[in-house]
Amino acid sequence: MRPDLCLREVGRRYGLRGPWVLRGVDLAVAPGRLVRIEGANGSGKSTLLRLLAGIDAPSEGRVTGRPRTAYVPERFPPALPFTAAGYLTHLGTVHGLSRATAARAAGEWLERLGAAAYAETPMARLSKGSSQKVAVAQALLGEPGLLVLDEAWTGLDTAARAELERAVAERTAAGGSVVFVDHDPRRLAGLPDERYAVRDTGLVRQEPSTAPIASGPHLLVETLGPPDGRLPEGVRRTAASAEETGPGRYRLRVPAPHSDVLLRTLLTARPPWHVVSVTPSTMAPERQQ
Ligand SMILES: Nc1ncnc2c1ncn2[C@@H]1O[C@H](COP(=O)(O)OP(=O)(O)OP(=O)(O)O)[C@@H](O)[C@H]1O
């Protein structure tokens, strides 16, 4: 198991005499965790995300234990001399993939995000929404251990937004960590393991969200594991609630967009869990684990 990503007494200011944007920040992000960062405009959220992602260095303090990391910035530079697929393939090779694997992953992510038609379009000619899809695809194609998302949903269409939510669930189910900022309080509502607010240059831990779980339909999944079976960790992270109904038997509620991730995690567990039934849920959303 890899170590937590840790910030210790981290501070950041811009310029030698600039005001401190962040000071004395301690934060640990464990593998598999989904962490939401909140805060007023200009409070320092993007600064914190850049430090977490490692594309900026703290003015003081230390950052340790950073796994392979990918980052979707608030503003993505679209004027690059590449086509969308060419850019993603290039980045895939930077992430250590072979050229063929990188090209395949690029195609798959463009397809998943509904941008396959723009694969050969020069980046500079992409619409804002399409270039945001490329920004998201570049972060996901290397299957990073830490995914940092700064308003990454902004500008995406409904289908791509759902796909990004699904990708977040996939990352955490696979043991990756995800840290995100989003202006919409309903984004991934009910799912984050931890919430923090940036306030007065510090980081304040927040109570778990009381916002209703990710809006939209939910499914009920009845599953049966070995008699002494503990639910696979990835399933606990993806399900909105898990009720033990018998020895090794659980009733899971899951937002519909995350159900395929949940089912895959059950079926690929060792030993695999048996999926007894999948039905639409009509219950009011509630999280319990
Ligand atoms: N590269 C930079 N150079 C100088 N000052 C900066 C830089 N980046 C951020 N700042 C300043 O740091 C402060 C925090 O900015 P940051 O973008 O981190 O906040 P934020 O909470 O993400 O804001 P928003 O919600 O508006 O995106 C602001 O006062 C901003 O002007």
The ligand as a MOL file (V3000), in Angstrom:
LIG
                    3D

  0  0  0     0  0            999 V3000
M  V30 BEGIN CTAB
M  V30 COUNTS 31 33 0 0 0
M  V30 BEGIN ATOM
M  V30 1 N 0.3600 33.1130 -10.1680 0
M  V30 2 C -0.0700 34.0040 -9.2660 0
M  V30 3 N 0.5920 35.1400 -9.0470 0
M  V30 4 C 0.1850 36.0420 -8.1470 0
M  V30 5 N -0.9140 35.8790 -7.3770 0
M  V30 6 C -1.6390 34.7560 -7.5470 0
M  V30 7 C -1.2490 33.7560 -8.4930 0
M  V30 8 N -2.1580 32.7460 -8.4470 0
M  V30 9 C -3.0520 33.1030 -7.4960 0
M  V30 10 N -2.7390 34.3040 -6.9630 0
M  V30 11 C -3.4860 34.9990 -5.9020 0
M  V30 12 O -3.6550 34.0840 -4.8350 0
M  V30 13 C -4.9550 34.2310 -4.2480 0
M  V30 14 C -5.6630 32.8670 -4.2930 0
M  V30 15 O -5.9220 32.5270 -5.6670 0
M  V30 16 P -6.4930 31.1150 -6.0960 0
M  V30 17 O -6.6710 31.1580 -7.5660 0
M  V30 18 O -5.6440 30.0610 -5.5060 0
M  V30 19 O -7.8940 31.1330 -5.3330 0
M  V30 20 P -9.2360 30.2990 -5.6420 0
M  V30 21 O -9.8590 30.0290 -4.3130 0
M  V30 22 O -8.9320 29.1380 -6.4990 0
M  V30 23 O -10.0650 31.3720 -6.4410 0
M  V30 24 P -11.3420 31.1580 -7.4480 0
M  V30 25 O -12.4220 30.5110 -6.6350 0
M  V30 26 O -11.6740 32.5560 -7.8240 0
M  V30 27 O -10.8410 30.3070 -8.5840 0
M  V30 28 C -5.6730 35.3050 -5.0350 0
M  V30 29 O -5.5250 36.5060 -4.3210 0
M  V30 30 C -4.9050 35.3700 -6.3400 0
M  V30 31 O -4.9250 36.6600 -6.8850 0
M  V30 END ATOM
M  V30 BEGIN BOND
M  V30 1 1 1 2
M  V30 2 1 2 3
M  V30 3 2 2 7
M  V30 4 2 3 4
M  V30 5 1 4 5
M  V30 6 2 5 6
M  V30 7 1 6 7
M  V30 8 1 6 10
M  V30 9 1 7 8
M  V30 10 2 8 9
M  V30 11 1 9 10
M  V30 12 1 10 11
M  V30 13 1 11 12
M  V30 14 1 11 30
M  V30 15 1 12 13
M  V30 16 1 13 14
M  V30 17 1 13 28
M  V30 18 1 14 15
M  V30 19 1 15 16
M  V30 20 2 16 17
M  V30 21 1 16 18
M  V30 22 1 16 19
M  V30 23 1 19 20
M  V30 24 2 20 21
M  V30 25 1 20 22
M  V30 26 1 20 23
M  V30 27 1 23 24
M  V30 28 2 24 25
M  V30 29 1 24 26
M  V30 30 1 24 27
M  V30 31 1 28 29
M  V30 32 1 28 30
M  V30 33 1 30 31
M  V30 END BOND
M  V30 END CTAB
M  END
